[in-house]
């Protein structure tokens, strides 16, 4: 086994999930993540945790959804699966090890079926979010192909992003968290983009790949918050795949924090299906700012791309509780779908009238020029 797999598992169990002896841990294992699962199981055993594994297959999901939702998609998933809910409710930690065989396996599942299934799993999703959950990915051939890379090059890319000095990156990102925590308004400016977001009374999350930071992805490397209001336009020019379908060059017009108009050169129908999931799906749940310079290229995988330095992303749908004032439920939805904008050229990130990033460079980094075009 590649030593980097064991190091990945160690970071996941120790730094990210902070697993303690006696913790009940559910490990969801994708089709191609077997080697990482073996290393994680070993690490959990060494720590004296109690482990249950589940099998996560997009091909199984496709078969189930297409068969179950064939006759009446709206009624097919009325009930929450109580047996799965019980498992998650008794878990202290939930680890998702991604890495499937086919990144487009569910692309032909009807939108109504997908939406009904998501809504039926609201209680399960909330129970999972109540655990110390962490999502990561094992490099597979399908993911390498999606990224346009050889498997060897993709492995190197993944481990450059995952095997980092997370404590040092957390210190750097804390600077941006402090700025956002004290701010009332963020403005994103760029080609076909002029968007104002109110973040008053919100708490930014220093997403340093650990539940200790309210961070639940490995790799991570972003600072994110939950907008209270948003007005303006934004273009999403970073390629994305949503529900197995590509979305290219999308754009939103947003009024009163609601997407009132949208377009995309490719995948517009898929984007519309997401926005029509429920009442909260057209509202913004997240503003995220990428800061992981170990992620230096687009891979068409949100786990990596949304953390990439010189990007920002917005999510339609659910807001995370960690960003909200106590007692505020925030935006509620069965979806949380991220879309990305390149900030490396002709772009500014402005907080309360002050430019904190221009053309992808933060004001504390070498090369920052607050006045240049």
C-alpha positions as CSV (number, residue, x, y, z in Angstrom):
1,X,0.0,0.0,0.0
2,X,1.2,3.5,-0.9
3,X,2.4,5.1,2.4
4,X,0.4,8.2,1.4
5,X,-2.8,6.3,1.8
6,X,-2.0,5.5,5.4
7,X,-1.0,9.1,6.0
8,X,-4.3,10.2,4.5
9,X,-6.2,7.9,6.8
10,X,-4.2,9.2,9.8
11,X,-5.0,12.8,9.0
12,X,-8.7,11.9,8.5
13,X,-9.1,10.1,11.8
14,X,-6.8,12.2,14.0
15,X,-6.8,15.8,12.7
16,X,-10.1,15.9,10.8
17,X,-12.6,13.8,12.7
18,X,-10.8,13.8,16.1
19,X,-12.0,10.2,16.8
20,X,-11.8,9.2,20.4
21,X,-11.7,5.7,21.9
22,X,-15.2,4.2,22.1
23,X,-16.7,6.5,19.4
24,X,-19.3,4.9,17.2
25,X,-18.1,5.5,13.7
26,X,-20.0,5.0,10.4
27,X,-17.7,4.7,7.4
28,X,-19.4,5.1,4.0
29,X,-17.1,3.5,1.4
30,X,-17.4,4.3,-2.3
31,X,-16.7,1.6,-5.0
32,X,-13.1,2.7,-5.6
33,X,-12.1,3.7,-2.1
34,X,-11.2,0.2,-0.8
35,X,-7.6,0.8,-0.1
36,X,-8.3,4.0,1.9
37,X,-11.1,2.2,3.7
38,X,-8.6,-0.5,4.8
39,X,-6.2,2.2,6.1
40,X,-9.0,4.0,7.9
41,X,-10.3,0.7,9.5
42,X,-6.8,0.1,10.8
43,X,-6.5,3.6,12.2
44,X,-10.0,3.3,13.9
45,X,-9.0,-0.1,15.4
46,X,-5.8,1.4,16.8
47,X,-7.9,4.1,18.5
48,X,-10.4,1.7,20.0
49,X,-13.4,3.1,18.0
50,X,-16.5,1.0,17.1
51,X,-16.8,0.8,13.3
52,X,-19.7,0.1,10.9
53,X,-19.2,0.3,7.2
54,X,-21.7,1.0,4.4
55,X,-21.3,0.7,0.7
56,X,-21.7,3.8,-1.4
57,X,-22.2,3.1,-5.1
58,X,-23.6,5.5,-7.7
59,X,-24.5,2.6,-9.9
60,X,-26.6,1.0,-7.1
61,X,-28.2,4.3,-6.4
62,X,-29.1,4.7,-10.1
63,X,-30.7,1.3,-10.3
64,X,-32.7,1.9,-7.1
65,X,-33.8,5.4,-8.0
66,X,-34.9,4.5,-11.5
67,X,-36.8,1.5,-10.4
68,X,-38.4,3.0,-7.3
69,X,-39.4,6.3,-8.9
70,X,-40.5,4.9,-12.2
71,X,-44.3,5.1,-11.6
72,X,-44.8,8.0,-9.2
73,X,-41.7,10.0,-8.3
74,X,-43.4,12.3,-5.9
75,X,-44.8,9.5,-3.8
76,X,-42.1,6.9,-4.1
77,X,-40.0,8.3,-1.2
78,X,-42.5,9.6,1.2
79,X,-41.1,8.0,4.3
80,X,-37.7,8.5,5.9
81,X,-35.8,5.1,6.0
82,X,-36.0,4.6,9.7
83,X,-33.3,1.9,9.8
84,X,-30.8,4.2,8.2
85,X,-31.8,7.1,10.4
86,X,-31.3,4.9,13.5
87,X,-27.8,4.1,12.4
88,X,-26.8,7.7,11.9
89,X,-28.5,8.9,15.1
90,X,-26.4,6.5,17.1
91,X,-23.2,7.5,15.4
92,X,-20.6,9.9,16.9
93,X,-18.6,10.2,13.7
94,X,-19.5,9.8,10.1
95,X,-16.8,9.4,7.5
96,X,-17.5,9.4,3.8
97,X,-14.8,8.0,1.6
98,X,-15.6,9.0,-2.0
99,X,-14.2,7.6,-5.2
100,X,-16.6,5.8,-7.6
101,X,-16.3,4.1,-10.9
102,X,-18.4,6.4,-13.0
103,X,-18.9,10.1,-12.2
104,X,-21.9,10.3,-14.5
105,X,-23.7,7.2,-13.3
106,X,-26.8,8.9,-12.1
107,X,-27.1,11.4,-15.0
108,X,-30.2,9.7,-16.4
109,X,-32.1,9.6,-13.2
110,X,-35.3,11.7,-13.7
111,X,-35.1,15.1,-12.0
112,X,-38.4,14.5,-10.2
113,X,-37.1,11.2,-8.8
114,X,-33.9,12.9,-7.6
115,X,-35.8,15.7,-6.0
116,X,-38.3,13.4,-4.2
117,X,-35.4,11.2,-2.9
118,X,-33.6,14.2,-1.5
119,X,-36.6,15.5,0.3
120,X,-37.3,12.1,1.8
121,X,-33.8,12.1,3.3
122,X,-34.0,15.4,5.2
123,X,-34.0,13.8,8.6
124,X,-31.1,11.5,7.7
125,X,-29.1,14.5,6.4
126,X,-29.8,16.5,9.5
127,X,-28.7,13.5,11.7
128,X,-25.5,13.2,9.7
129,X,-24.8,16.9,10.0
130,X,-25.2,16.5,13.8
131,X,-22.3,14.1,14.0
132,X,-18.6,14.8,13.6
133,X,-18.8,14.1,9.9
134,X,-15.9,14.4,7.4
135,X,-16.0,13.8,3.6
136,X,-12.9,12.9,1.7
137,X,-12.0,11.1,-1.6
138,X,-9.6,8.4,-2.7
139,X,-8.0,9.0,-6.1
140,X,-9.6,6.7,-8.7
141,X,-9.3,6.3,-12.5
142,X,-12.8,7.8,-13.0
143,X,-11.9,10.9,-11.0
144,X,-8.5,11.2,-12.8
145,X,-10.4,11.0,-16.2
146,X,-12.9,13.6,-15.1
147,X,-10.0,15.9,-14.2
148,X,-8.3,15.2,-17.5
149,X,-5.2,13.7,-15.8
150,X,-3.3,10.4,-15.7
151,X,-4.0,8.3,-12.6
152,X,-0.4,8.8,-11.4
153,X,-0.6,12.6,-11.8
154,X,-4.0,12.7,-10.2
155,X,-2.8,10.8,-7.2
156,X,0.0,13.3,-6.8
157,X,-2.5,16.1,-7.0
158,X,-4.8,14.6,-4.4
159,X,-2.0,14.0,-1.9
160,X,-0.6,17.5,-2.5
161,X,-4.0,18.9,-1.5
162,X,-4.6,16.5,1.4
163,X,-1.2,16.0,3.1
164,X,-0.7,19.5,4.2
165,X,0.4,21.4,7.3
166,X,-3.2,22.1,8.3
167,X,-2.3,23.9,11.5
168,X,-0.2,26.5,9.5
169,X,-3.0,26.9,6.9
170,X,-5.5,27.4,9.7
171,X,-3.4,30.3,11.0
172,X,-3.3,32.0,7.6
173,X,-7.1,31.6,7.0
174,X,-7.8,33.0,10.5
175,X,-6.9,36.4,9.0
176,X,-9.8,36.2,6.6
177,X,-12.2,34.8,9.2
178,X,-11.5,37.8,11.4
179,X,-12.2,40.2,8.6
180,X,-15.5,38.5,7.7
181,X,-16.7,38.1,11.3
182,X,-16.4,41.9,11.7
183,X,-18.0,42.8,8.4
184,X,-21.4,43.9,7.2
185,X,-21.0,43.6,3.4
186,X,-19.0,41.6,0.9
187,X,-18.9,42.7,-2.8
188,X,-17.7,40.4,-5.6
189,X,-16.6,42.2,-8.7
190,X,-15.4,40.7,-12.0
191,X,-16.3,40.0,-15.6
192,X,-20.2,39.9,-15.8
193,X,-20.2,39.9,-11.9
194,X,-21.3,42.6,-9.5
195,X,-22.8,41.0,-6.4
196,X,-23.3,42.5,-2.9
197,X,-23.9,40.1,0.0
198,X,-24.9,41.1,3.5
199,X,-23.0,39.1,6.2
200,X,-23.8,41.1,9.3
201,X,-24.1,39.1,12.4
202,X,-22.8,36.0,10.6
203,X,-19.9,33.8,11.8
204,X,-17.3,32.8,9.2
205,X,-15.9,29.3,9.4
206,X,-12.1,28.8,9.1
207,X,-12.4,25.5,7.2
208,X,-9.1,23.9,8.1
209,X,-10.1,20.3,7.5
210,X,-11.1,19.5,11.1
211,X,-14.3,19.3,13.1
212,X,-12.5,21.4,15.7
213,X,-12.9,24.3,13.2
214,X,-16.4,23.4,12.2
215,X,-14.8,22.1,9.0
216,X,-15.9,18.8,7.4
217,X,-14.0,18.3,4.2
218,X,-10.6,16.8,3.6
219,X,-9.0,18.4,1.8
220,X,-10.3,21.8,2.8
221,X,-8.8,25.3,2.7
222,X,-11.6,27.8,2.5
223,X,-13.3,30.4,4.7
224,X,-17.1,30.4,4.3
225,X,-20.1,32.1,5.7
226,X,-23.9,32.3,5.1
227,X,-25.2,35.5,3.4
228,X,-28.3,37.0,4.9
229,X,-29.1,38.9,1.8
230,X,-27.7,39.2,-1.8
231,X,-28.4,41.5,-4.7
232,X,-26.7,41.6,-8.2
233,X,-25.3,39.3,-10.9
234,X,-22.6,36.7,-10.9
235,X,-21.0,34.5,-13.6
236,X,-19.8,31.0,-12.7
237,X,-17.0,30.3,-15.2
238,X,-15.4,27.3,-13.5
239,X,-16.6,24.0,-15.0
240,X,-18.8,21.9,-12.6
241,X,-20.6,18.6,-12.7
242,X,-23.9,18.5,-10.9
243,X,-26.0,15.3,-10.6
244,X,-23.7,13.6,-13.1
245,X,-24.2,16.4,-15.7
246,X,-21.8,19.1,-16.8
247,X,-22.6,22.8,-16.1
248,X,-20.6,25.4,-18.1
249,X,-20.6,29.2,-17.9
250,X,-23.7,29.7,-15.7
251,X,-24.9,33.0,-14.4
252,X,-27.4,34.2,-11.8
253,X,-29.4,37.3,-11.3
254,X,-30.2,37.6,-7.6
255,X,-32.8,39.8,-6.0
256,X,-33.5,39.8,-2.2
257,X,-31.2,36.7,-1.9
258,X,-33.3,34.8,-4.4
259,X,-32.2,33.6,-7.9
260,X,-34.8,35.3,-10.2
261,X,-33.0,34.5,-13.5
262,X,-30.4,31.9,-14.5
263,X,-28.7,30.7,-17.6
264,X,-25.9,28.3,-18.6
265,X,-24.2,27.5,-21.9
266,X,-24.4,23.8,-20.9
267,X,-26.5,22.1,-18.3
268,X,-29.1,24.9,-17.9
269,X,-31.9,22.3,-17.5
270,X,-30.0,20.5,-14.7
271,X,-29.4,23.8,-13.0
272,X,-33.1,24.6,-13.2
273,X,-34.0,21.2,-11.7
274,X,-31.8,22.0,-8.7
275,X,-33.3,25.4,-8.2
276,X,-36.8,23.9,-8.4
277,X,-36.2,21.3,-5.7
278,X,-37.9,23.3,-2.9
279,X,-38.6,26.9,-1.8
280,X,-35.0,27.2,-0.3
281,X,-33.2,26.0,-3.4
282,X,-33.3,29.4,-5.1
283,X,-31.8,31.2,-2.1
284,X,-28.1,31.4,-1.2
285,X,-26.8,29.3,1.6
286,X,-23.1,29.9,1.4
287,X,-20.4,32.3,0.3
288,X,-17.0,30.5,0.2
289,X,-13.5,31.8,-0.5
290,X,-10.9,29.3,-1.6
291,X,-7.4,29.5,0.0
292,X,-5.7,26.2,-0.6
293,X,-2.8,26.8,-2.9
294,X,-2.0,23.1,-2.9
295,X,-5.0,22.9,-5.3
296,X,-3.7,24.5,-8.4
297,X,-6.0,23.3,-11.2
298,X,-9.7,22.6,-11.9
299,X,-10.6,19.0,-11.5
300,X,-14.4,19.1,-12.0
301,X,-14.7,17.8,-8.4
302,X,-16.3,20.1,-5.9
303,X,-14.4,18.7,-2.9
304,X,-11.2,20.1,-4.5
305,X,-12.3,22.9,-6.7
306,X,-14.2,25.0,-4.2
307,X,-11.1,25.1,-2.0
308,X,-8.8,26.3,-4.8
309,X,-7.1,29.6,-4.2
310,X,-8.2,32.5,-6.4
311,X,-11.8,31.3,-6.6
312,X,-15.0,32.1,-4.7
313,X,-18.1,30.0,-4.7
314,X,-21.8,30.4,-3.9
315,X,-24.1,27.6,-2.8
316,X,-27.8,27.6,-3.4
317,X,-29.8,25.8,-0.8
318,X,-29.0,24.9,2.8
319,X,-27.0,27.2,5.1
320,X,-24.7,25.7,7.7
321,X,-25.7,26.3,11.3
322,X,-22.1,27.1,12.3
323,X,-22.4,30.4,10.4
324,X,-25.7,31.5,11.9
325,X,-26.6,33.5,15.0
326,X,-28.0,31.4,17.9
327,X,-31.6,30.7,17.3
328,X,-31.5,31.6,13.6
329,X,-32.4,28.6,11.3
330,X,-31.0,30.2,8.2
331,X,-31.9,29.0,4.7
332,X,-33.4,25.5,4.7
333,X,-33.4,23.3,1.6
334,X,-32.8,19.6,0.6
335,X,-29.9,20.8,-1.6
336,X,-26.6,22.5,-1.2
337,X,-25.0,23.0,-4.6
338,X,-21.9,25.0,-5.1
339,X,-21.0,27.0,-8.2
340,X,-17.5,28.6,-8.7
341,X,-16.1,31.9,-10.0
342,X,-12.5,32.5,-11.1
343,X,-11.1,35.5,-9.3
344,X,-7.6,35.5,-10.8
345,X,-8.1,38.2,-13.4
346,X,-10.0,41.5,-13.5
347,X,-11.6,40.7,-10.1
348,X,-11.9,42.2,-6.7
349,X,-13.2,41.0,-3.3
350,X,-14.3,44.0,-1.3
351,X,-15.3,43.9,2.4
352,X,-17.0,47.0,3.8
353,X,-15.5,49.1,1.1
354,X,-12.0,47.9,1.4
355,X,-10.3,45.7,-1.2
356,X,-9.0,42.5,0.5
357,X,-8.2,40.5,-2.6
358,X,-7.4,41.6,-6.1
359,X,-6.9,39.3,-9.0
360,X,-6.6,36.3,-6.6
361,X,-4.0,37.8,-4.2
362,X,-4.9,38.7,-0.7
363,X,-3.7,41.9,0.9
364,X,-1.3,40.0,3.3
365,X,0.3,38.1,0.4
366,X,3.3,39.2,-1.7
367,X,2.2,40.9,-4.9
368,X,-1.0,42.4,-3.7
369,X,-1.8,45.7,-5.3
370,X,-5.0,47.4,-4.1
371,X,-5.1,49.9,-7.0
372,X,-4.2,47.9,-10.1
373,X,-6.8,46.9,-12.7
